[in-house]
Amino acid sequence: MSKKGKEEESQGKKGSRRSFLKSAAIATGAAAGVMGFPSVMRLSAQSPIKLKMQTSWDAGTVGYTKFQDFGKKVAAVTEGKLLIECLPAGAIVGTFEMFDAVKSGVFDAMHCFDVYWPGKIPVATFLSSYPFAMDRPDQWETWYDVLGGKEIARQAYGAHNMMYLGPIQHDDNLIHSKVPIRSFEDFKGKKIRYPGGIIADIYRAAGVSTVLLPGGEVYPALEKGVIDAADFVGWAVNYNLGFAEIAKYIIMGPPSTPCLHQPVDLMSINININTWKKIPKHLQELLEAAVTWHSWDHYTAIQKADLEAVPKYLAKGVEVIRLKESDLDKFRKFAPELWVKWAQKDPLAMKAFKSQWEYMKSEKMKYYTDKDLVDSKGKKLTM
């Protein structure tokens, strides 16, 4: 073959290889888009970015297992360029100390319940479900994704040197009790653990002495009789933690409202802003996509585990007590006044509540009308 012919053949092969690689990259990007992750080309070789992230889940719970799966997913979709060390509750600091620890850069990120932080950011009251408001996961997803919720959360956490990545769907919550509570009136005089804020307020209105405890302290407090009962997450996780051994009653609402105080108990992931800025944009996008994936992986895994846990409680003689609709009506009369009270604590909290109130009044949902925004004595409330 002539020299010219060999050069043409060589150029043809190079062109073919370039065409193949280009086509492969496009196909890979399309596949990633179908899976819900940003379309990116294969990442160039570089040292991985390593993050320390602590959760509020105790080791050994299904919540912690799914948190670990989230870390594995991030490593997979970033091709090992972003690695998360997934730490259980208390590994570096106590659960209630995580906000300040991430804010100051003690470690990089937290995987935690927003309901713990109304003392830090008042709007946290409205970043997860609260008594008798939006009560379905899809409603909260809608609020966060298209009604301004994510922007509000980012503004709130941003003021404390953190980037809010997104909500994580979890479960509704149970009340485990050492004594039977069969009515609204039976709550009076009981000492019960709640996460604080507006949730504790509604039970105080019913005469409960509320106690604020982090998750790791709930079991020993119940076991020793320091408290009569405790609100804490759902069936599966609580079974993992041994609640069936120390509390022979589970208190729930009627089938229409299984959890009257926090039917959609949301978590979120927040990362120190300086750490966030060090992560390249394409990895930031992949991390945010992984958070969305984790939210539903976490939620559905816990729902499945709940179904499997229920008969285990019953086998141990735990009695499930369901309140009546009439009991809910007695609690509900306190709710609007508490909503407005907590919204008035901060302009951002009011902004969040107003947007949620408009959604709850919409023809789509129609939970309330303006006539329902009254205090327990029927007096109109103003925002």
BAMI-213876 format. One line per field, with one value per residue (C-alpha): residue in three letters; residue number from 0; y, x, z. Coordinates in steps of 0.05 Angstrom, whole numbers. Layout:
REM residues N
type = ALA,...
seq = NUM,...
yy = Y,...
xx = X,...
zz = Z,...
***
This chain:
REM residues 383
type = MET,SER,LYS,LYS,GLY,LYS,GLU,GLU,GLU,SER,GLN,GLY,LYS,LYS,GLY,SER,ARG,ARG,SER,PHE,LEU,LYS,SER,ALA,ALA,ILE,ALA,THR,GLY,ALA,ALA,ALA,GLY,VAL,MET,GLY,PHE,PRO,SER,VAL,MET,ARG,LEU,SER,ALA,GLN,SER,PRO,ILE,LYS,LEU,LYS,MET,GLN,THR,SER,TRP,ASP,ALA,GLY,THR,VAL,GLY,TYR,THR,LYS,PHE,GLN,ASP,PHE,GLY,LYS,LYS,VAL,ALA,ALA,VAL,THR,GLU,GLY,LYS,LEU,LEU,ILE,GLU,CYS,LEU,PRO,ALA,GLY,ALA,ILE,VAL,GLY,THR,PHE,GLU,MET,PHE,ASP,ALA,VAL,LYS,SER,GLY,VAL,PHE,ASP,ALA,MET,HIS,CYS,PHE,ASP,VAL,TYR,TRP,PRO,GLY,LYS,ILE,PRO,VAL,ALA,THR,PHE,LEU,SER,SER,TYR,PRO,PHE,ALA,MET,ASP,ARG,PRO,ASP,GLN,TRP,GLU,THR,TRP,TYR,ASP,VAL,LEU,GLY,GLY,LYS,GLU,ILE,ALA,ARG,GLN,ALA,TYR,GLY,ALA,HIS,ASN,MET,MET,TYR,LEU,GLY,PRO,ILE,GLN,HIS,ASP,ASP,ASN,LEU,ILE,HIS,SER,LYS,VAL,PRO,ILE,ARG,SER,PHE,GLU,ASP,PHE,LYS,GLY,LYS,LYS,ILE,ARG,TYR,PRO,GLY,GLY,ILE,ILE,ALA,ASP,ILE,TYR,ARG,ALA,ALA,GLY,VAL,SER,THR,VAL,LEU,LEU,PRO,GLY,GLY,GLU,VAL,TYR,PRO,ALA,LEU,GLU,LYS,GLY,VAL,ILE,ASP,ALA,ALA,ASP,PHE,VAL,GLY,TRP,ALA,VAL,ASN,TYR,ASN,LEU,GLY,PHE,ALA,GLU,ILE,ALA,LYS,TYR,ILE,ILE,MET,GLY,PRO,PRO,SER,THR,PRO,CYS,LEU,HIS,GLN,PRO,VAL,ASP,LEU,MET,SER,ILE,ASN,ILE,ASN,ILE,ASN,THR,TRP,LYS,LYS,ILE,PRO,LYS,HIS,LEU,GLN,GLU,LEU,LEU,GLU,ALA,ALA,VAL,THR,TRP,HIS,SER,TRP,ASP,HIS,TYR,THR,ALA,ILE,GLN,LYS,ALA,ASP,LEU,GLU,ALA,VAL,PRO,LYS,TYR,LEU,ALA,LYS,GLY,VAL,GLU,VAL,ILE,ARG,LEU,LYS,GLU,SER,ASP,LEU,ASP,LYS,PHE,ARG,LYS,PHE,ALA,PRO,GLU,LEU,TRP,VAL,LYS,TRP,ALA,GLN,LYS,ASP,PRO,LEU,ALA,MET,LYS,ALA,PHE,LYS,SER,GLN,TRP,GLU,TYR,MET,LYS,SER,GLU,LYS,MET,LYS,TYR,TYR,THR,ASP,LYS,ASP,LEU,VAL,ASP,SER,LYS,GLY,LYS,LYS,LEU,THR,MET
seq = 0,1,2,3,4,5,6,7,8,9,10,11,12,13,14,15,16,17,18,19,20,21,22,23,24,25,26,27,28,29,30,31,32,33,34,35,36,37,38,39,40,41,42,43,44,45,46,47,48,49,50,51,52,53,54,55,56,57,58,59,60,61,62,63,64,65,66,67,68,69,70,71,72,73,74,75,76,77,78,79,80,81,82,83,84,85,86,87,88,89,90,91,92,93,94,95,96,97,98,99,100,101,102,103,104,105,106,107,108,109,110,111,112,113,114,115,116,117,118,119,120,121,122,123,124,125,126,127,128,129,130,131,132,133,134,135,136,137,138,139,140,141,142,143,144,145,146,147,148,149,150,151,152,153,154,155,156,157,158,159,160,161,162,163,164,165,166,167,168,169,170,171,172,173,174,175,176,177,178,179,180,181,182,183,184,185,186,187,188,189,190,191,192,193,194,195,196,197,198,199,200,201,202,203,204,205,206,207,208,209,210,211,212,213,214,215,216,217,218,219,220,221,222,223,224,225,226,227,228,229,230,231,232,233,234,235,236,237,238,239,240,241,242,243,244,245,246,247,248,249,250,251,252,253,254,255,256,257,258,259,260,261,262,263,264,265,266,267,268,269,270,271,272,273,274,275,276,277,278,279,280,281,282,283,284,285,286,287,288,289,290,291,292,293,294,295,296,297,298,299,300,301,302,303,304,305,306,307,308,309,310,311,312,313,314,315,316,317,318,319,320,321,322,323,324,325,326,327,328,329,330,331,332,333,334,335,336,337,338,339,340,341,342,343,344,345,346,347,348,349,350,351,352,353,354,355,356,357,358,359,360,361,362,363,364,365,366,367,368,369,370,371,372,373,374,375,376,377,378,379,380,381,382
yy = 0,70,119,162,102,83,154,154,86,111,175,133,89,149,180,116,112,185,172,109,145,204,157,118,182,205,137,137,207,188,128,171,220,163,142,213,233,290,271,274,245,198,235,249,218,257,246,232,283,253,277,259,257,239,216,217,142,93,37,-27,8,4,80,73,16,59,117,72,53,127,132,73,105,170,132,94,152,195,138,142,216,234,189,196,166,150,157,134,177,203,182,252,295,285,290,357,384,368,434,475,423,426,501,510,456,404,354,362,345,320,273,292,312,385,384,386,457,508,538,550,567,581,561,489,484,486,444,379,361,392,378,375,407,373,299,262,254,276,342,357,338,387,442,432,423,473,517,548,503,484,557,575,518,539,611,588,540,586,638,587,569,508,485,449,392,366,332,258,221,177,154,173,170,126,138,80,80,41,59,56,122,112,183,257,261,204,247,295,288,241,253,242,252,295,330,398,460,462,387,390,451,415,361,412,442,373,374,332,345,342,322,335,278,257,189,152,172,151,76,84,138,92,31,66,97,168,181,148,148,172,195,164,147,85,11,-20,26,25,-51,-52,-9,-56,-14,-76,-101,-40,-7,-51,0,37,99,120,161,131,102,171,201,147,201,264,303,286,244,261,262,292,290,329,331,395,407,459,514,517,441,449,502,456,404,412,431,365,327,375,358,284,290,327,274,220,254,251,177,164,198,147,88,105,116,52,9,34,23,-50,-59,-30,-81,-137,-108,-101,-176,-179,-128,-165,-230,-197,-176,-102,-71,-20,33,78,144,164,219,256,256,286,342,361,365,400,461,481,474,540,583,545,550,625,631,594,629,697,679,695,726,664,620,663,659,583,577,625,586,521,552,573,502,471,519,505,469,413,399,436,418,486,553,621,611,556,602,616,604,553,602,616,684,700,697,746,733
xx = 0,25,45,-15,-62,-34,-44,-117,-130,-99,-142,-204,-191,-180,-244,-281,-254,-274,-343,-351,-328,-374,-433,-417,-414,-481,-512,-484,-510,-579,-581,-562,-618,-669,-647,-659,-586,-554,-523,-447,-389,-341,-304,-230,-180,-170,-164,-233,-267,-283,-339,-358,-433,-468,-540,-589,-603,-573,-531,-571,-635,-664,-656,-581,-576,-610,-565,-505,-537,-541,-466,-455,-500,-461,-396,-426,-456,-394,-349,-312,-298,-343,-340,-383,-364,-433,-430,-485,-517,-468,-406,-375,-425,-494,-554,-577,-506,-501,-529,-474,-421,-436,-445,-375,-343,-329,-352,-380,-454,-514,-571,-624,-695,-712,-762,-702,-682,-738,-695,-640,-684,-757,-779,-759,-828,-855,-802,-834,-906,-940,-1007,-1067,-1033,-1007,-1007,-983,-912,-933,-960,-893,-856,-900,-888,-812,-804,-852,-883,-819,-804,-733,-715,-742,-703,-639,-647,-656,-598,-556,-557,-521,-466,-501,-528,-596,-593,-664,-718,-717,-783,-786,-850,-907,-893,-919,-929,-903,-933,-924,-996,-1060,-1082,-1151,-1177,-1160,-1174,-1125,-1066,-1076,-1021,-977,-903,-887,-826,-838,-788,-808,-835,-906,-914,-901,-946,-1008,-999,-986,-1053,-1082,-1048,-987,-920,-874,-800,-748,-699,-654,-668,-613,-643,-715,-707,-672,-721,-780,-746,-732,-801,-774,-829,-897,-894,-853,-865,-812,-810,-845,-858,-795,-742,-775,-778,-703,-692,-730,-791,-836,-801,-812,-877,-938,-982,-978,-1022,-1047,-1101,-1160,-1148,-1163,-1105,-1057,-1010,-1043,-980,-929,-956,-898,-835,-784,-708,-659,-585,-547,-474,-424,-423,-347,-345,-401,-362,-302,-344,-343,-411,-421,-410,-457,-511,-500,-502,-568,-597,-573,-609,-674,-662,-646,-710,-755,-709,-709,-784,-806,-756,-783,-856,-839,-802,-862,-909,-862,-854,-928,-941,-877,-906,-972,-936,-903,-971,-967,-1036,-1050,-1098,-1131,-1162,-1231,-1248,-1279,-1212,-1179,-1230,-1210,-1137,-1152,-1184,-1115,-1079,-1093,-1074,-1008,-994,-1000,-962,-902,-906,-902,-834,-797,-811,-786,-830,-890,-872,-869,-935,-972,-952,-973,-1039,-1055,-1040,-1084,-1141,-1134,-1189,-1139,-1133,-1190,-1170,-1190,-1222,-1206,-1264,-1223,-1166,-1193,-1167,-1195,-1251,-1271,-1237,-1209,-1133,-1092,-1025
zz = 0,-16,38,22,26,95,120,96,129,194,193,178,239,283,258,271,341,354,327,370,433,418,408,471,512,485,500,570,583,557,603,663,645,644,714,740,744,705,638,645,607,643,696,687,734,798,873,904,948,1016,1061,1132,1141,1206,1211,1268,1256,1305,1276,1266,1244,1174,1170,1179,1129,1076,1094,1080,1013,997,1008,961,908,910,901,842,804,813,792,858,854,913,974,1036,1103,1131,1206,1255,1309,1360,1322,1326,1365,1396,1349,1376,1367,1292,1268,1301,1283,1209,1211,1240,1197,1252,1199,1129,1128,1168,1151,1202,1219,1206,1263,1311,1291,1304,1359,1307,1247,1264,1194,1210,1241,1170,1136,1159,1175,1234,1268,1220,1160,1097,1112,1049,1022,952,980,1012,949,910,960,959,884,853,907,933,992,972,961,1030,1063,1027,1049,1122,1124,1081,1136,1179,1130,1102,1036,1039,988,992,1033,1050,1057,1118,1153,1199,1273,1330,1404,1447,1516,1581,1600,1559,1528,1497,1490,1487,1561,1577,1553,1612,1664,1623,1614,1541,1497,1435,1388,1414,1379,1352,1360,1435,1439,1415,1468,1522,1503,1521,1589,1572,1606,1546,1547,1493,1482,1424,1393,1430,1498,1485,1499,1567,1589,1573,1603,1669,1673,1669,1618,1608,1532,1473,1402,1358,1284,1257,1267,1238,1267,1335,1334,1317,1378,1424,1439,1437,1500,1543,1519,1512,1478,1411,1407,1338,1306,1269,1199,1168,1208,1233,1261,1284,1301,1247,1190,1142,1184,1136,1140,1098,1081,1095,1078,1103,1050,1046,1033,982,943,937,900,824,795,757,823,859,809,817,893,890,844,892,949,910,895,968,991,957,967,1041,1044,1008,1045,1112,1090,1072,1137,1175,1145,1166,1236,1254,1267,1309,1357,1361,1374,1434,1462,1444,1439,1384,1409,1358,1379,1353,1304,1362,1398,1336,1335,1406,1386,1320,1352,1380,1313,1274,1333,1340,1265,1266,1332,1303,1236,1271,1301,1237,1168,1132,1176,1157,1084,1087,1125,1080,1018,1052,1075,1003,980,1034,1015,940,903,891,966,1000,1071,1096,1079,1109,1158,1191,1211,1281,1352,1401,1420,1348,1342,1273,1268,1227,1194
***
